[in-house]
């Protein structure tokens, strides 16, 4: 698991048709490009099976976005553990937060297997296909 800055590699994962609908509200992949920033790190394994994005919220808290390509989901937990271990060893982050659509049961199961805990539900905080949906706020201590 290593930090990457190559936009093509990042987009290959995040703009994948099975992942993009969970990345953004009602926008299109053409509207989005990864933006280099000292407060954001993109982590990927050498085989580009996943992309883990961590945006700094404070000196010790980051927001995580975890995306594993469908053909590599059997390795998803292992890849997630590697990304979180990298974050713990290479940054001052001690907590990861994340927001998930309440209706995205597979993603909710995934983060819970990584040790994230649901701590709040935010009503109508997302919009997909013109319909409002609840979002669940997750947290994990590193």
Residue pairs with C-beta under 8 A, 6 or more apart in sequence:
1 43
1 44
1 45
1 52
1 79
1 82
1 83
1 85
1 86
2 43
2 44
2 45
2 46
2 86
3 41
3 42
3 43
4 10
4 42
4 43
4 44
4 51
5 36
5 42
7 33
7 34
9 44
9 48
9 51
10 34
10 42
10 44
10 51
11 29
11 33
11 34
12 48
13 19
13 44
13 48
13 50
13 51
13 67
13 69
14 20
14 23
14 32
14 34
14 51
14 53
14 67
15 23
15 29
15 32
16 67
16 69
16 70
18 69
18 70
19 67
19 69
20 29
21 128
22 67
22 101
22 104
22 107
23 32
23 65
23 67
24 31
24 32
25 126
25 127
25 128
26 127
26 128
26 129
26 130
34 42
37 55
39 55
39 56
40 53
40 54
40 55
40 56
41 53
41 54
41 87
41 91
42 51
42 52
42 53
43 51
43 52
43 53
43 54
43 83
43 86
43 87
44 50
44 51
44 52
45 79
45 82
47 72
48 69
49 68
49 69
49 71
49 72
49 75
49 79
50 66
50 67
50 68
50 69
50 72
50 76
50 79
50 80
50 83
51 67
52 64
52 65
52 66
52 67
52 79
52 80
52 83
53 64
53 65
53 66
53 67
54 62
54 63
54 64
54 65
54 87
54 91
54 93
54 96
55 62
55 63
55 65
56 62
56 93
57 63
57 97
59 92
60 92
60 93
60 94
60 95
61 93
61 94
61 95
61 96
61 97
62 87
62 91
62 93
62 95
62 96
62 97
63 96
63 97
63 98
63 99
64 96
64 97
64 98
65 98
66 80
66 83
66 98
66 107
66 110
66 111
66 114
68 75
68 76
68 79
68 80
68 110
72 79
76 110
77 110
77 113
77 114
80 110
80 113
80 114
81 114
84 96
84 114
84 140
84 142
87 93
87 96
87 142
88 94
88 142
93 142
94 141
94 142
95 139
95 140
95 141
95 142
96 116
96 139
96 140
96 142
97 137
97 138
97 139
98 111
98 116
98 137
98 138
98 139
99 122
99 125
99 126
99 135
99 136
99 137
99 138
100 107
100 108
100 111
100 135
100 136
100 138
101 107
101 126
101 128
101 133
101 134
101 135
101 136
102 108
102 121
102 133
102 134
102 135
102 136
103 133
103 134
108 118
108 136
111 138
111 140
112 118
114 140
115 140
116 138
116 139
116 140
117 138
117 139
117 140
118 136
118 137
118 138
119 137
119 138
119 139
120 136
120 137
121 134
121 135
121 136
121 137
122 134
122 135
122 136
122 137
123 134
124 132
124 133
124 134
125 133
125 134
125 135
126 132
126 133
126 134
126 135
127 133
